[in-house]
Amino acid sequence: MKKPVTGISTSVIVDQGGGFPGYERIYVNKDYVSSVIAAGGVPIMIPMDASEENLRQTLDLLDGIIFSGGHDIAPIRYQEEPHQKLQDICPERDEFDFLLYRLAKERKLPILGICRGYQLMNVSEGGKLYQDLSLKDTESFKHSQGHGPNLPTHTVKVEEGSKFHQILQKEEIRVNSFHHQAVKSVSENVVISGRALDNVVEVIELKDYPFGLGVQFHPEMLQAKEEDMKKIFAALLRKVAKNIIKTTNVS
């Protein structure tokens, strides 16, 4: 049987030293690739290119997609001006990611958004973000941990009856945390399915969509040793595999 092919959105990094200072590289962290392989899929890195024609041809190759973490999303995308606590943005990546998300949804590809990718999903659907957690009305936990990436540091309460609950079969999990922004509001197209104990939104799902899951934490950094995190990628790949079977049967 054909293995499901899962695309991973990429980012850009600029060399600060070495032999090529200022040299731009397209990249994605290895953990994303390893997570897809561990779940039984074939990963494909999607080069950061805002050409709609090229992205449409790339999506022809894919059965599902992961939107990876990275820069802050430019607040103009959710009708706000930049706050002093906004961190690095990358308008070129915003252009790429928002277009890629729209095209992926047109095809009803299974979608998993992680950290920035989760925030991208929310903003694309009409939601807003806190440009920094300090701007919330209530005090928050430390959501940008100073520990290694494979150490869970805080609890997420899972909404009973949600798809996320169906995936995990648990009322709460422990996650890692590397973010200074958070979801402020969601649109009618999105449902909240997990929160930290300080009420910060940690998991969202797309309504009336085959598989659209976004998580604020980084399951790819934990999946090598945490069974709950493996379940997230397994759920994505199961949905992707079902789509392949349906397409094959129709053909």
Secondary structure, 3 states (H helix, E strand, C coil): CCCCEEEEECEEEECCCCCCCCCEEEECCHHHHHHHHHCCCEEEEECCCCCHHHHHHHHCCCCEEEECCCCECCHHHHCCCCCCCCCCECHHHHHHHHHHHHHHHHCCCCEEEECHHHHHHHHHCCCEEECCHHHCCCCCCCCECCCCCCCCCEEEEECCCCHHHHHHCCCEEEECCECCCEEEECCCCEEEEEEECCCCEEEEEECCCCCEEEECCCHHHCCCCCHHHHHHHHHHHHHHHHHHHHHHHHC
